[in-house]
Amino acid sequence: VMVTGESTAGKFEGFDKVNTTILMGIKDIMMECSSAEEHRQLDGALLSGALIKALCYSNSVCKNRAPGNTIHSRILVIKGSPDCRGQYMAIMNSIFAAQKNKVSIDACILGEDSTFLQQASEITGGTYLQVQEHGQLTQYLLSVFLMGVHFRKSFNIPPPSKVDFRAACQCHNILTDVGYVCSVCMSVFCSFRPTCVTCSAHFKLPTAILKGKKGTG
């Protein structure tokens, strides 16, 4: 994240200071990881944990609200690191929990596209936006993410990108188009497995495989 050496011509000084402060804070968080591999591992755990913590806080606020008051909860995720496929189940469970509780998830992406957050924004009715120029972060935060979800339809905001709804398989942590789904825990696998590695459920061999074995014998 670059926070120095940018031209401030034509910028309001207050906005420029806010933008620099936000970028410096994000940079400090990213620099806490000593290696790219550690960064990738921590990213998935921190993202799912952050979503769960935000949902718990939202649920607590809604339960303690005054009678007659209506609260429309939203979660804003500012992400600058790649997805961690190993956290697919935890993140997707958080997304479906947010959808059930009518909590919108907005995603502000500073790095490469995030398949998880694309799906999160689409499923929960939030906004997904990839910021190309980090110097414009404050502008996007104020003009896109500050306003409520229902008001965004009246403004000319960047159109949503095409969402990749492929699931990450639990065996190789890669996105797959066609695979096998565990009927117990909904884990996805790119090839058939007699036992689910997530919940240890046992399955019978598919009919086509059994016929093939009988024919070979």
TORKOL-4160 file (C-alpha; in steps of 0.2 Angstrom, whole numbers, padded with zeros to 4 digits, m for minus):
217
<pt num="1" X="0000" Y="0000" Z="0000"/>
<pt num="2" X="0008" Y="0016" Z="m0006"/>
<pt num="3" X="0005" Y="0031" Z="0006"/>
<pt num="4" X="0019" Y="0043" Z="0001"/>
<pt num="5" X="0025" Y="0052" Z="m0015"/>
<pt num="6" X="0007" Y="0055" Z="m0021"/>
<pt num="7" X="0002" Y="0072" Z="m0028"/>
<pt num="8" X="m0010" Y="0082" Z="m0016"/>
<pt num="9" X="m0014" Y="0095" Z="m0030"/>
<pt num="10" X="m0033" Y="0098" Z="m0030"/>
<pt num="11" X="m0036" Y="0088" Z="m0014"/>
<pt num="12" X="m0045" Y="0095" Z="0001"/>
<pt num="13" X="m0031" Y="0094" Z="0015"/>
<pt num="14" X="m0043" Y="0086" Z="0028"/>
<pt num="15" X="m0048" Y="0072" Z="0016"/>
<pt num="16" X="m0029" Y="0069" Z="0011"/>
<pt num="17" X="m0025" Y="0067" Z="0030"/>
<pt num="18" X="m0039" Y="0055" Z="0033"/>
<pt num="19" X="m0034" Y="0045" Z="0017"/>
<pt num="20" X="m0016" Y="0044" Z="0023"/>
<pt num="21" X="m0021" Y="0039" Z="0041"/>
<pt num="22" X="m0032" Y="0025" Z="0034"/>
<pt num="23" X="m0019" Y="0018" Z="0022"/>
<pt num="24" X="m0006" Y="0019" Z="0035"/>
<pt num="25" X="m0017" Y="0009" Z="0047"/>
<pt num="26" X="m0020" Y="m0004" Z="0034"/>
<pt num="27" X="m0002" Y="m0005" Z="0030"/>
<pt num="28" X="0003" Y="m0008" Z="0048"/>
<pt num="29" X="m0009" Y="m0023" Z="0049"/>
<pt num="30" X="m0002" Y="m0030" Z="0033"/>
<pt num="31" X="0016" Y="m0028" Z="0039"/>
<pt num="32" X="0013" Y="m0038" Z="0055"/>
<pt num="33" X="0014" Y="m0054" Z="0045"/>
<pt num="34" X="0032" Y="m0059" Z="0042"/>
<pt num="35" X="0030" Y="m0069" Z="0027"/>
<pt num="36" X="0018" Y="m0071" Z="0012"/>
<pt num="37" X="0013" Y="m0089" Z="0018"/>
<pt num="38" X="0010" Y="m0083" Z="0035"/>
<pt num="39" X="0000" Y="m0068" Z="0028"/>
<pt num="40" X="m0011" Y="m0081" Z="0017"/>
<pt num="41" X="m0014" Y="m0092" Z="0032"/>
<pt num="42" X="m0019" Y="m0078" Z="0044"/>
<pt num="43" X="m0030" Y="m0069" Z="0031"/>
<pt num="44" X="m0042" Y="m0083" Z="0031"/>
<pt num="45" X="m0043" Y="m0085" Z="0049"/>
<pt num="46" X="m0044" Y="m0067" Z="0053"/>
<pt num="47" X="m0058" Y="m0064" Z="0039"/>
<pt num="48" X="m0069" Y="m0078" Z="0045"/>
<pt num="49" X="m0066" Y="m0073" Z="0064"/>
<pt num="50" X="m0070" Y="m0054" Z="0060"/>
<pt num="51" X="m0086" Y="m0058" Z="0051"/>
<pt num="52" X="m0092" Y="m0069" Z="0065"/>
<pt num="53" X="m0087" Y="m0056" Z="0078"/>
<pt num="54" X="m0096" Y="m0043" Z="0068"/>
<pt num="55" X="m0112" Y="m0054" Z="0067"/>
<pt num="56" X="m0111" Y="m0057" Z="0086"/>
<pt num="57" X="m0110" Y="m0038" Z="0089"/>
<pt num="58" X="m0124" Y="m0035" Z="0077"/>
<pt num="59" X="m0135" Y="m0048" Z="0085"/>
<pt num="60" X="m0132" Y="m0041" Z="0103"/>
<pt num="61" X="m0136" Y="m0023" Z="0097"/>
<pt num="62" X="m0152" Y="m0029" Z="0089"/>
<pt num="63" X="m0158" Y="m0038" Z="0105"/>
<pt num="64" X="m0154" Y="m0023" Z="0116"/>
<pt num="65" X="m0162" Y="m0010" Z="0105"/>
<pt num="66" X="m0176" Y="0001" Z="0111"/>
<pt num="67" X="m0194" Y="m0005" Z="0107"/>
<pt num="68" X="m0200" Y="0002" Z="0090"/>
<pt num="69" X="m0182" Y="0006" Z="0084"/>
<pt num="70" X="m0176" Y="m0003" Z="0068"/>
<pt num="71" X="m0158" Y="m0007" Z="0065"/>
<pt num="72" X="m0151" Y="m0011" Z="0048"/>
<pt num="73" X="m0134" Y="m0019" Z="0051"/>
<pt num="74" X="m0120" Y="m0018" Z="0039"/>
<pt num="75" X="m0102" Y="m0025" Z="0038"/>
<pt num="76" X="m0088" Y="m0017" Z="0029"/>
<pt num="77" X="m0073" Y="m0027" Z="0024"/>
<pt num="78" X="m0057" Y="m0018" Z="0018"/>
<pt num="79" X="m0046" Y="m0032" Z="0011"/>
<pt num="80" X="m0029" Y="m0031" Z="0003"/>
<pt num="81" X="m0023" Y="m0049" Z="0004"/>
<pt num="82" X="m0027" Y="m0065" Z="m0006"/>
<pt num="83" X="m0041" Y="m0077" Z="m0002"/>
<pt num="84" X="m0036" Y="m0092" Z="0009"/>
<pt num="85" X="m0046" Y="m0107" Z="0002"/>
<pt num="86" X="m0043" Y="m0117" Z="0018"/>
<pt num="87" X="m0056" Y="m0106" Z="0027"/>
<pt num="88" X="m0070" Y="m0108" Z="0014"/>
<pt num="89" X="m0082" Y="m0117" Z="0025"/>
<pt num="90" X="m0080" Y="m0105" Z="0040"/>
<pt num="91" X="m0082" Y="m0090" Z="0028"/>
<pt num="92" X="m0097" Y="m0097" Z="0019"/>
<pt num="93" X="m0105" Y="m0101" Z="0035"/>
<pt num="94" X="m0103" Y="m0083" Z="0041"/>
<pt num="95" X="m0110" Y="m0077" Z="0024"/>
<pt num="96" X="m0126" Y="m0087" Z="0026"/>
<pt num="97" X="m0128" Y="m0082" Z="0044"/>
<pt num="98" X="m0127" Y="m0064" Z="0038"/>
<pt num="99" X="m0140" Y="m0067" Z="0025"/>
<pt num="100" X="m0152" Y="m0075" Z="0037"/>
<pt num="101" X="m0150" Y="m0060" Z="0049"/>
<pt num="102" X="m0152" Y="m0048" Z="0035"/>
<pt num="103" X="m0135" Y="m0041" Z="0037"/>
<pt num="104" X="m0127" Y="m0033" Z="0022"/>
<pt num="105" X="m0108" Y="m0036" Z="0018"/>
<pt num="106" X="m0099" Y="m0023" Z="0009"/>
<pt num="107" X="m0082" Y="m0027" Z="0002"/>
<pt num="108" X="m0068" Y="m0014" Z="m0002"/>
<pt num="109" X="m0054" Y="m0023" Z="m0011"/>
<pt num="110" X="m0036" Y="m0015" Z="m0012"/>
<pt num="111" X="m0028" Y="m0030" Z="m0019"/>
<pt num="112" X="m0033" Y="m0045" Z="m0031"/>
<pt num="113" X="m0051" Y="m0050" Z="m0033"/>
<pt num="114" X="m0059" Y="m0060" Z="m0019"/>
<pt num="115" X="m0070" Y="m0074" Z="m0024"/>
<pt num="116" X="m0077" Y="m0075" Z="m0006"/>
<pt num="117" X="m0081" Y="m0057" Z="m0004"/>
<pt num="118" X="m0089" Y="m0057" Z="m0021"/>
<pt num="119" X="m0101" Y="m0070" Z="m0016"/>
<pt num="120" X="m0104" Y="m0062" Z="0001"/>
<pt num="121" X="m0109" Y="m0045" Z="m0007"/>
<pt num="122" X="m0120" Y="m0054" Z="m0020"/>
<pt num="123" X="m0129" Y="m0065" Z="m0007"/>
<pt num="124" X="m0132" Y="m0052" Z="0007"/>
<pt num="125" X="m0136" Y="m0038" Z="m0005"/>
<pt num="126" X="m0120" Y="m0028" Z="m0001"/>
<pt num="127" X="m0108" Y="m0019" Z="m0013"/>
<pt num="128" X="m0092" Y="m0026" Z="m0019"/>
<pt num="129" X="m0079" Y="m0013" Z="m0026"/>
<pt num="130" X="m0061" Y="m0015" Z="m0031"/>
<pt num="131" X="m0051" Y="0001" Z="m0028"/>
<pt num="132" X="m0038" Y="0003" Z="m0042"/>
<pt num="133" X="m0030" Y="0019" Z="m0035"/>
<pt num="134" X="m0027" Y="0018" Z="m0017"/>
<pt num="135" X="m0026" Y="0037" Z="m0016"/>
<pt num="136" X="m0045" Y="0037" Z="m0020"/>
<pt num="137" X="m0049" Y="0026" Z="m0005"/>
<pt num="138" X="m0057" Y="0040" Z="0006"/>
<pt num="139" X="m0068" Y="0045" Z="m0009"/>
<pt num="140" X="m0075" Y="0028" Z="m0011"/>
<pt num="141" X="m0078" Y="0026" Z="0007"/>
<pt num="142" X="m0088" Y="0042" Z="0008"/>
<pt num="143" X="m0097" Y="0041" Z="m0009"/>
<pt num="144" X="m0101" Y="0022" Z="m0009"/>
<pt num="145" X="m0100" Y="0013" Z="0007"/>
<pt num="146" X="m0105" Y="0027" Z="0019"/>
<pt num="147" X="m0123" Y="0028" Z="0012"/>
<pt num="148" X="m0136" Y="0015" Z="0016"/>
<pt num="149" X="m0139" Y="0000" Z="0005"/>
<pt num="150" X="m0156" Y="0006" Z="0000"/>
<pt num="151" X="m0150" Y="0024" Z="m0005"/>
<pt num="152" X="m0136" Y="0017" Z="m0017"/>
<pt num="153" X="m0149" Y="0013" Z="m0030"/>
<pt num="154" X="m0152" Y="0032" Z="m0033"/>
<pt num="155" X="m0134" Y="0036" Z="m0035"/>
<pt num="156" X="m0122" Y="0032" Z="m0050"/>
<pt num="157" X="m0110" Y="0020" Z="m0041"/>
<pt num="158" X="m0098" Y="0008" Z="m0050"/>
<pt num="159" X="m0107" Y="m0007" Z="m0057"/>
<pt num="160" X="m0104" Y="m0024" Z="m0049"/>
<pt num="161" X="m0092" Y="m0036" Z="m0056"/>
<pt num="162" X="m0096" Y="m0053" Z="m0062"/>
<pt num="163" X="m0097" Y="m0065" Z="m0047"/>
<pt num="164" X="m0088" Y="m0082" Z="m0047"/>
<pt num="165" X="m0100" Y="m0094" Z="m0038"/>
<pt num="166" X="m0088" Y="m0109" Z="m0039"/>
<pt num="167" X="m0084" Y="m0118" Z="m0023"/>
<pt num="168" X="m0067" Y="m0122" Z="m0016"/>
<pt num="169" X="m0065" Y="m0141" Z="m0014"/>
<pt num="170" X="m0060" Y="m0147" Z="0004"/>
<pt num="171" X="m0047" Y="m0159" Z="m0003"/>
<pt num="172" X="m0036" Y="m0148" Z="m0014"/>
<pt num="173" X="m0043" Y="m0130" Z="m0009"/>
<pt num="174" X="m0046" Y="m0126" Z="m0028"/>
<pt num="175" X="m0061" Y="m0119" Z="m0036"/>
<pt num="176" X="m0071" Y="m0132" Z="m0045"/>
<pt num="177" X="m0085" Y="m0132" Z="m0057"/>
<pt num="178" X="m0093" Y="m0149" Z="m0054"/>
<pt num="179" X="m0089" Y="m0160" Z="m0039"/>
<pt num="180" X="m0097" Y="m0170" Z="m0025"/>
<pt num="181" X="m0106" Y="m0162" Z="m0010"/>
<pt num="182" X="m0107" Y="m0170" Z="0007"/>
<pt num="183" X="m0126" Y="m0171" Z="0012"/>
<pt num="184" X="m0122" Y="m0169" Z="0030"/>
<pt num="185" X="m0110" Y="m0154" Z="0031"/>
<pt num="186" X="m0111" Y="m0148" Z="0013"/>
<pt num="187" X="m0092" Y="m0149" Z="0010"/>
<pt num="188" X="m0087" Y="m0149" Z="m0008"/>
<pt num="189" X="m0075" Y="m0162" Z="m0016"/>
<pt num="190" X="m0068" Y="m0162" Z="m0033"/>
<pt num="191" X="m0068" Y="m0181" Z="m0033"/>
<pt num="192" X="m0078" Y="m0195" Z="m0024"/>
<pt num="193" X="m0073" Y="m0200" Z="m0007"/>
<pt num="194" X="m0081" Y="m0214" Z="0003"/>
<pt num="195" X="m0078" Y="m0203" Z="0019"/>
<pt num="196" X="m0080" Y="m0185" Z="0022"/>
<pt num="197" X="m0064" Y="m0177" Z="0029"/>
<pt num="198" X="m0074" Y="m0163" Z="0037"/>
<pt num="199" X="m0088" Y="m0172" Z="0047"/>
<pt num="200" X="m0082" Y="m0191" Z="0044"/>
<pt num="201" X="m0099" Y="m0196" Z="0036"/>
<pt num="202" X="m0098" Y="m0212" Z="0026"/>
<pt num="203" X="m0106" Y="m0214" Z="0009"/>
<pt num="204" X="m0109" Y="m0228" Z="m0003"/>
<pt num="205" X="m0100" Y="m0229" Z="m0020"/>
<pt num="206" X="m0110" Y="m0220" Z="m0035"/>
<pt num="207" X="m0120" Y="m0233" Z="m0045"/>
<pt num="208" X="m0109" Y="m0229" Z="m0061"/>
<pt num="209" X="m0093" Y="m0233" Z="m0052"/>
<pt num="210" X="m0101" Y="m0250" Z="m0045"/>
<pt num="211" X="m0107" Y="m0255" Z="m0063"/>
<pt num="212" X="m0090" Y="m0251" Z="m0070"/>
<pt num="213" X="m0081" Y="m0262" Z="m0057"/>
<pt num="214" X="m0093" Y="m0276" Z="m0060"/>
<pt num="215" X="m0091" Y="m0275" Z="m0079"/>
<pt num="216" X="m0072" Y="m0275" Z="m0077"/>
<pt num="217" X="m0072" Y="m0291" Z="m0065"/>
